[in-house]
Amino acid sequence: HVNLYRIDNANQLPATLRLAVQQNEALIFLRDPLVVNNDSIKFLMTHTLENRRHIIGYSKSLVDMGFTAALVPKPEAFGRLLGKSAEIYFVSGNFKKIRSQDTDYIVHVNQRAIDRLVQDKKTVTKISAGLLP
């Protein structure tokens, strides 16, 4: 189940994040030029850690800063999917959903962040093993 939260300006981030943390076990952070800056990232990390929530981002640099993990599309896979979408659109005039494969992504994991959030070492191992190729 995925919940989406709209933020129209950076001032809405704290209240929206508090609501998202209450309603979800983990958060996925998407690139958004309206709210992405050093202050908002620090706020996100602090608030999710205080509430024992995982946060998944879109780049390895966010994992290096403390996010639990990042799911990054491989450039060649992104190009292939984009090309296939364009081909379908130009042939049919319609957009069609195209499924990506698990191997189309690179997963970066912050084991220290997982260790802080998960008490049971067996669970940590299962999470890590499930995320790594």
N, CA, C and O of each residue as an XYZ file, in Angstrom:
532
protein
N       0.843     -1.178      0.000
C       0.000      0.000      0.000
C       0.885      1.237      0.000
O       1.812      1.318      0.806
N       0.633      2.190     -0.865
C       1.425      3.411     -0.970
C       0.531      4.612     -0.697
O      -0.545      4.745     -1.281
N       0.985      5.485      0.195
C       0.300      6.748      0.459
C       1.140      7.867     -0.137
O       2.355      7.905      0.059
N       0.508      8.769     -0.857
C       1.208      9.911     -1.432
C       0.833     11.167     -0.651
O      -0.312     11.331     -0.228
N       1.805     12.042     -0.467
C       1.587     13.286      0.278
C       2.059     14.435     -0.581
O       3.193     14.439     -1.062
N       1.194     15.405     -0.773
C       1.535     16.556     -1.609
C       2.040     17.693     -0.723
O       1.451     18.005      0.312
N       3.128     18.296     -1.146
C       3.691     19.453     -0.466
C       3.836     20.558     -1.511
O       4.558     20.399     -2.496
N       3.148     21.670     -1.292
C       3.193     22.769     -2.258
C       4.284     23.781     -1.960
O       4.690     24.546     -2.836
N       4.768     23.782     -0.697
C       5.892     24.658     -0.365
C       6.633     24.052      0.823
O       6.093     23.216      1.548
N       7.857     24.481      1.007
C       8.728     23.888      2.024
C       8.158     24.033      3.436
O       8.474     23.223      4.308
N       7.334     25.038      3.676
C       6.748     25.231      5.008
C       5.795     24.102      5.400
O       5.540     23.892      6.586
N       5.274     23.383      4.423
C       4.346     22.287      4.696
C       5.067     20.993      5.068
O       4.428     20.049      5.533
N       6.380     20.932      4.873
C       7.127     19.702      5.108
C       6.985     19.165      6.534
O       6.671     17.985      6.687
N       7.198     19.958      7.581
C       7.129     19.379      8.937
C       5.787     18.713      9.254
O       5.763     17.581      9.737
N       4.685     19.393      8.993
C       3.372     18.818      9.318
C       3.071     17.598      8.456
O       2.521     16.610      8.942
N       3.430     17.665      7.184
C       3.175     16.545      6.286
C       4.029     15.341      6.665
O       3.557     14.205      6.626
N       5.277     15.585      7.030
C       6.156     14.492      7.435
C       5.647     13.839      8.716
O       5.655     12.613      8.826
N       5.208     14.632      9.677
C       4.670     14.057     10.910
C       3.481     13.140     10.614
O       3.364     12.058     11.190
N       2.609     13.580      9.717
C       1.460     12.774      9.327
C       1.916     11.484      8.634
O       1.404     10.406      8.934
N       2.860     11.589      7.725
C       3.360     10.419      6.992
C       4.005      9.412      7.935
O       3.831      8.205      7.771
N       4.751      9.903      8.923
C       5.404      9.005      9.887
C       4.362      8.273     10.720
O       4.536      7.096     11.032
N       3.288      8.952     11.079
C       2.221      8.310     11.861
C       1.509      7.228     11.055
O       1.073      6.222     11.616
N       1.391      7.427      9.756
C       0.566      6.550      8.928
C       1.346      5.443      8.213
O       0.735      4.602      7.554
N       2.673      5.421      8.325
C       3.485      4.485      7.548
C       4.623      3.915      8.377
O       5.069      4.527      9.347
N       5.086      2.735      7.983
C       6.219      2.106      8.646
C       7.546      2.514      8.024
O       8.586      2.440      8.677
N       7.518      2.940      6.780
C       8.725      3.390      6.084
C       8.329      4.491      5.112
O       7.179      4.566      4.679
N       9.279      5.334      4.776
C       9.022      6.429      3.848
C       9.938      6.301      2.642
O      11.094      5.896      2.762
N       9.406      6.651      1.483
C      10.216      6.721      0.269
C      10.301      8.193     -0.103
O       9.283      8.858     -0.293
N      11.513      8.686     -0.204
C      11.764     10.093     -0.455
C      12.110     10.275     -1.927
O      13.110      9.733     -2.397
N      11.294     11.032     -2.662
C      11.517     11.272     -4.081
C      12.157     12.630     -4.296
O      11.978     13.556     -3.505
N      12.904     12.727     -5.379
C      13.559     13.995     -5.714
C      12.489     15.042     -6.021
O      11.616     14.832     -6.863
N      12.574     16.162     -5.328
C      11.621     17.254     -5.522
C      12.348     18.568     -5.255
O      12.719     18.846     -4.115
N      12.553     19.375     -6.285
C      13.316     20.616     -6.098
C      12.662     21.610     -5.139
O      13.332     22.509     -4.630
N      11.364     21.458     -4.889
C      10.667     22.366     -3.983
C      11.090     22.153     -2.535
O      11.222     23.116     -1.779
N      11.302     20.908     -2.145
C      11.571     20.630     -0.734
C      12.941     20.019     -0.449
O      13.318     19.897      0.717
N      13.688     19.637     -1.466
C      14.977     18.996     -1.223
C      16.072     20.038     -1.035
O      16.451     20.746     -1.968
N      16.567     20.111      0.192
C      17.734     20.921      0.517
C      18.341     20.320      1.776
O      17.758     19.415      2.374
N      19.496     20.808      2.181
C      20.177     20.218      3.343
C      19.313     20.257      4.602
O      19.292     19.294      5.369
N      18.605     21.355      4.818
C      17.763     21.462      6.015
C      16.623     20.447      5.997
O      16.347     19.808      7.013
N      15.956     20.293      4.847
C      14.832     19.353      4.792
C      15.317     17.917      4.924
O      14.634     17.093      5.532
N      16.481     17.602      4.366
C      17.018     16.247      4.495
C      17.376     15.958      5.952
O      17.088     14.873      6.458
N      18.000     16.915      6.622
C      18.327     16.724      8.045
C      17.056     16.542      8.866
O      17.007     15.688      9.751
N      16.033     17.336      8.581
C      14.765     17.218      9.290
C      14.150     15.841      9.060
O      13.695     15.195     10.004
N      14.139     15.392      7.805
C      13.597     14.075      7.483
C      14.331     12.974      8.237
O      13.701     12.094      8.825
N      15.655     13.021      8.221
C      16.435     11.982      8.891
C      16.202     11.998     10.395
O      16.007     10.945     11.002
N      16.218     13.175     11.000
C      16.019     13.279     12.439
C      14.644     12.764     12.844
O      14.518     11.974     13.780
N      13.616     13.217     12.134
C      12.249     12.847     12.495
C      11.991     11.359     12.263
O      11.322     10.721     13.076
N      12.506     10.799     11.176
C      12.276      9.376     10.934
C      13.054      8.514     11.926
O      12.552      7.475     12.353
N      14.260      8.916     12.299
C      15.023      8.155     13.292
C      14.359      8.212     14.662
O      14.268      7.197     15.352
N      13.892      9.405     15.062
C      13.223      9.547     16.354
C      11.986      8.650     16.443
O      11.623      8.171     17.517
N      11.352      8.435     15.291
C      10.129      7.636     15.254
C      10.371      6.220     14.745
O       9.430      5.491     14.434
N      11.640      5.842     14.665
C      12.043      4.489     14.259
C      11.404      4.080     12.939
O      10.798      3.013     12.838
N      11.540      4.925     11.937
C      11.025      4.646     10.593
C      12.200      4.590      9.626
O      13.159      5.353      9.741
N      12.105      3.683      8.683
C      13.103      3.620      7.612
C      12.784      4.700      6.590
O      11.622      5.053      6.387
N      13.814      5.216      5.956
C      13.602      6.174      4.871
C      14.454      5.743      3.689
O      15.661      5.532      3.815
N      13.813      5.618      2.555
C      14.458      5.145      1.338
C      14.531      6.309      0.363
O      13.539      6.995      0.116
N      15.716      6.521     -0.185
C      15.932      7.647     -1.080
C      16.243      7.220     -2.495
O      16.037      6.071     -2.884
N      16.746      8.181     -3.257
C      16.959      8.002     -4.690
C      18.422      8.094     -5.105
O      18.725      8.030     -6.296
N      19.353      8.247     -4.132
C      20.763      8.323     -4.513
C      21.655      7.802     -3.387
O      21.288      7.835     -2.213
N      22.818      7.330     -3.772
C      23.783      6.811     -2.806
C      24.206      7.902     -1.831
O      24.489      7.609     -0.670
N      24.254      9.147     -2.275
C      24.670     10.232     -1.379
C      23.715     10.369     -0.195
O      24.146     10.728      0.901
N      22.426     10.090     -0.394
C      21.476     10.133      0.724
C      21.734      8.992      1.698
O      21.574      9.164      2.906
N      22.128      7.838      1.193
C      22.490      6.712      2.059
C      23.731      7.086      2.868
O      23.808      6.801      4.063
N      24.695      7.722      2.216
C      25.905      8.160      2.916
C      25.580      9.174      4.018
O      26.305      9.270      5.008
N      24.481      9.936      3.843
C      24.073     10.920      4.842
C      23.263     10.305      5.982
O      23.066     10.947      7.013
N      22.785      9.054      5.807
C      22.051      8.418      6.896
C      20.748      7.756      6.522
O      20.131      7.113      7.370
N      20.299      7.888      5.275
C      19.077      7.200      4.860
C      19.300      5.690      4.973
O      20.440      5.232      4.900
N      18.235      4.916      5.150
C      18.336      3.476      5.288
C      18.817      2.818      3.999
O      19.658      1.920      4.033
N      18.284      3.263      2.866
C      18.637      2.647      1.589
C      18.292      3.611      0.455
O      17.601      4.611      0.649
N      18.793      3.279     -0.723
C      18.433      4.016     -1.934
C      18.228      3.015     -3.057
O      18.967      2.039     -3.183
N      17.241      3.266     -3.848
C      16.941      2.452     -5.013
C      17.190      3.334     -6.230
O      16.460      4.296     -6.472
N      18.235      2.996     -6.997
C      18.676      3.847     -8.093
C      18.556      3.085     -9.411
O      19.128      2.004     -9.552
N      17.811      3.641    -10.386
C      17.711      2.941    -11.669
C      19.059      2.941    -12.392
O      19.779      3.940    -12.396
N      19.379      1.812    -12.995
C      20.582      1.745    -13.817
C      20.341      2.582    -15.071
O      19.275      2.479    -15.678
N      21.303      3.406    -15.470
C      21.093      4.278    -16.644
C      20.683      3.511    -17.901
O      19.799      3.953    -18.634
N      21.322      2.361    -18.156
C      20.981      1.610    -19.371
C      19.556      1.071    -19.313
O      18.874      1.017    -20.336
N      19.104      0.676    -18.135
C      17.734      0.179    -17.985
C      16.734      1.324    -18.151
O      15.698      1.166    -18.797
N      17.053      2.471    -17.565
C      16.176      3.634    -17.699
C      16.048      4.020    -19.172
O      14.949      4.299    -19.653
N      17.172      4.034    -19.882
C      17.153      4.365    -21.310
C      16.331      3.369    -22.115
O      15.575      3.756    -23.007
N      16.481      2.080    -21.799
C      15.722      1.039    -22.490
C      14.225      1.219    -22.266
O      13.439      1.141    -23.210
N      13.829      1.462    -21.012
C      12.406      1.639    -20.703
C      11.844      2.905    -21.341
O      10.719      2.908    -21.840
N      12.620      3.968    -21.324
C      12.183      5.216    -21.942
C      12.021      5.033    -23.451
O      11.041      5.493    -24.038
N      12.992      4.357    -24.074
C      12.906      4.099    -25.519
C      11.706      3.242    -25.877
O      11.021      3.515    -26.862
N      11.445      2.205    -25.086
C      10.300      1.332    -25.328
C       8.988      2.103    -25.170
O       8.061      1.926    -25.961
N       8.914      2.957    -24.148
C       7.710      3.785    -23.948
C       7.486      4.708    -25.139
O       6.365      4.837    -25.631
N       8.555      5.345    -25.598
C       8.444      6.253    -26.743
C       7.999      5.490    -27.990
O       7.145      5.964    -28.740
N       8.575      4.313    -28.209
C       8.202      3.499    -29.375
C       6.712      3.157    -29.332
O       6.014      3.306    -30.335
N       6.227      2.706    -28.194
C       4.809      2.354    -28.063
C       3.936      3.581    -28.304
O       2.909      3.490    -28.977
N       4.337      4.723    -27.760
C       3.548      5.942    -27.922
C       3.490      6.367    -29.390
O       2.422      6.716    -29.893
N       4.641      6.338    -30.083
C       4.665      6.797    -31.474
C       3.951      5.832    -32.415
O       3.435      6.253    -33.450
N       3.914      4.558    -32.075
C       3.214      3.580    -32.902
C       1.710      3.617    -32.641
O       0.912      3.593    -33.578
N       1.325      3.675    -31.357
C      -0.094      3.559    -31.018
C      -0.764      4.880    -30.648
O      -1.989      4.987    -30.694
N       0.025      5.879    -30.283
C      -0.542      7.138    -29.826
C      -0.977      7.104    -28.368
O      -1.564      8.066    -27.873
N      -0.692      5.999    -27.675
C      -1.069      5.837    -26.280
C       0.148      5.480    -25.437
O       1.106      4.870    -25.912
N       0.078      5.876    -24.185
C       1.105      5.450    -23.238
C       0.688      4.120    -22.639
O      -0.497      3.883    -22.402
N       1.645      3.263    -22.399
C       1.378      1.967    -21.814
C       2.381      1.744    -20.687
O       3.553      2.100    -20.809
N       1.912      1.153    -19.593
C       2.825      0.828    -18.497
C       3.794     -0.248    -18.946
O       3.407     -1.240    -19.563
N       5.056     -0.034    -18.625
C       6.085     -1.025    -18.920
C       6.718     -1.417    -17.599
O       7.140     -0.556    -16.826
N       6.783     -2.690    -17.344
C       7.367     -3.177    -16.089
C       8.880     -3.215    -16.188
O       9.456     -3.646    -17.187
N       9.495     -2.751    -15.127
C      10.939     -2.887    -15.032
C      11.236     -4.190    -14.295
O      10.354     -4.780    -13.671
N      12.464     -4.620    -14.375
C      12.910     -5.832    -13.714
C      13.688     -5.458    -12.456
O      14.213     -4.349    -12.355
N      13.764     -6.372    -11.509
C      14.566     -6.134    -10.304
C      16.003     -5.784    -10.658
O      16.639     -4.990     -9.964
N      16.513     -6.363    -11.719
C      17.912     -6.132    -12.108
C      18.121     -4.770    -12.766
O      19.249     -4.421    -13.113
N      17.046     -3.997    -12.941
C      17.154     -2.656    -13.527
C      17.593     -1.612    -12.502
O      17.746     -0.439    -12.840
N      17.795     -2.031    -11.253
C      18.096     -1.084    -10.181
C      19.356     -1.479     -9.420
O      19.732     -2.648     -9.346
N      19.978     -0.471     -8.868
C      21.090     -0.662     -7.947
C      20.555     -0.289     -6.566
O      19.938      0.764     -6.404
N      20.785     -1.140     -5.576
C      20.331     -0.865     -4.222
C      21.544     -0.560     -3.359
O      22.494     -1.341     -3.303
N      21.501      0.578     -2.691
C      22.545      0.958     -1.742
C      21.934      0.847     -0.346
O      20.831      1.341     -0.112
N      22.638      0.205      0.577
C      22.114     -0.050      1.918
C      23.026      0.572      2.961
O      24.249      0.467      2.867
N      22.434      1.215      3.951
C      23.163      1.771      5.081
C      22.946      0.835      6.265
O      21.945      0.938      6.974
N      23.889     -0.077      6.473
C      23.732     -1.077      7.519
C      23.644     -0.438      8.902
O      22.913     -0.931      9.761
N      24.375      0.648      9.129
C      24.300      1.311     10.445
C      22.907      1.840     10.715
O      22.413      1.739     11.838
N      22.260      2.408      9.693
C      20.891      2.912      9.873
C      19.937      1.762     10.159
O      19.045      1.892     10.997
N      20.112      0.650      9.480
C      19.264     -0.512      9.731
C      19.488     -1.014     11.149
O      18.530     -1.323     11.857
N      20.757     -1.097     11.572
C      21.060     -1.567     12.924
C      20.412     -0.683     13.990
O      19.955     -1.185     15.016
N      20.372      0.628     13.750
C      19.763      1.545     14.718
C      18.260      1.338     14.813
O      17.671      1.550     15.873
N      17.638      0.928     13.720
C      16.182      0.829     13.684
C      15.637     -0.557     13.991
O      14.478     -0.702     14.378
N      16.459     -1.558     13.821
C      15.991     -2.927     14.003
C      16.738     -3.558     15.170
O      17.969     -3.567     15.191
N      16.008     -4.078     16.125
C      16.618     -4.646     17.318
C      17.206     -6.034     17.072
O      18.308     -6.331     17.534
N      16.500     -6.859     16.371
C      16.857     -8.264     16.195
C      17.858     -8.423     15.057
O      17.543     -8.092     13.914
N      19.063     -8.926     15.347
C      20.104     -9.082     14.330
C      19.685    -10.029     13.212
O      20.120     -9.860     12.073
N      18.849    -11.024     13.511
C      18.390    -11.929     12.463
C      17.547    -11.172     11.449
O      17.644    -11.420     10.247
N      16.720    -10.251     11.930
C      15.898     -9.437     11.035
C      16.779     -8.548     10.179
O      16.526     -8.405      8.983
N      17.808     -7.949     10.762
C      18.736     -7.096     10.014
C      19.362     -7.900      8.872
O      19.451     -7.413      7.745
N      19.791     -9.120      9.160
C      20.412     -9.954      8.140
C      19.420    -10.265      7.022
O      19.774    -10.226      5.844
N      18.185    -10.574      7.393
C      17.165    -10.865      6.374
C      16.894     -9.645      5.514
O      16.774     -9.763      4.295
N      16.795     -8.469      6.133
C      16.557     -7.241      5.363
C      17.709     -7.000      4.408
O      17.484     -6.750      3.224
N      18.930     -7.070      4.892
C      20.104     -6.815      4.079
C      20.209     -7.820      2.942
O      20.486     -7.443      1.803
N      19.991     -9.089      3.242
C      20.086    -10.120      2.208
C      19.014     -9.924      1.143
O      19.250    -10.188     -0.036
N      17.849     -9.469      1.551
C      16.780     -9.245      0.596
C      17.009     -8.043     -0.302
O      16.466     -7.984     -1.405
N      17.805     -7.086      0.154
C      18.045     -5.888     -0.638
C      19.250     -6.002     -1.546
O      19.328     -5.318     -2.566
N      20.179     -6.851     -1.189
C      21.408     -6.963     -1.978
C      21.244     -7.975     -3.094
O      20.587     -9.001     -2.918
N      21.851     -7.685     -4.266
C      21.731     -8.621     -5.394
C      22.459     -9.918     -5.125
O      22.458    -10.813     -5.971
